[in-house]
Amino acid sequence: MKFLSIGVTLIAAIVIILFAASTIDTVSTSVLAQNTSNSSSALAKLTDGGSITVKLEPSPFPIKSNEQTQLKVSFFKPNTEEIQPHIDYDLIISETSINKTIYQASNQTGQAGVPLHTAESIVTIPFIFPTKGEYTIKVPVFGILFNPIAPESVTFTTHVE
């Protein structure tokens, strides 16, 4: 009888944990959608091949030189706010005036040029813009759901104060 009671308690605990996990996920998704859609700094574009919508959200905004900026990049199914999981990508920052690459996310892994992978499709990349001026942020996409695609990209232009 004692084992039956322990078994019932264990099953009840598992059900509660599973229910709580799905509730937490639902709540966090709705909060994320609320925050990103209200952000005045959010920029969203469809890749040049039309396969993915990429949203860029720098924080804090406006961006200031010599201060850490968090570049939040989200990948969505085309023209939607529905997350597209499992994306192979990179992020490249260039100084617009001299057309010089000053940062490439894949170089930070020690495997330059090898695309990065995100399962959740939301990544935050810290970066310090060295000077005031115009910058180009390019996000190439190389794969969706573990399937390689012909590279597609979006390019954002941003001003740094």
Secondary structure, DSSP 4 states (H G I P E B T S, - for coil): -HHHHHHHHHHHHHHHHHHHHHHHHHHHHHHHHHHHHH-TT-EEEE-TTSS-EEEEEEESSSB-TTSEEEEEEEEESTTSSSB--SEEE--EEEETTTTEEEEEGGGGGTSTTPPEEESSSEEEEEEE--SSEEEEEEEEEEEETTEEEEEEEEEEEEEE-
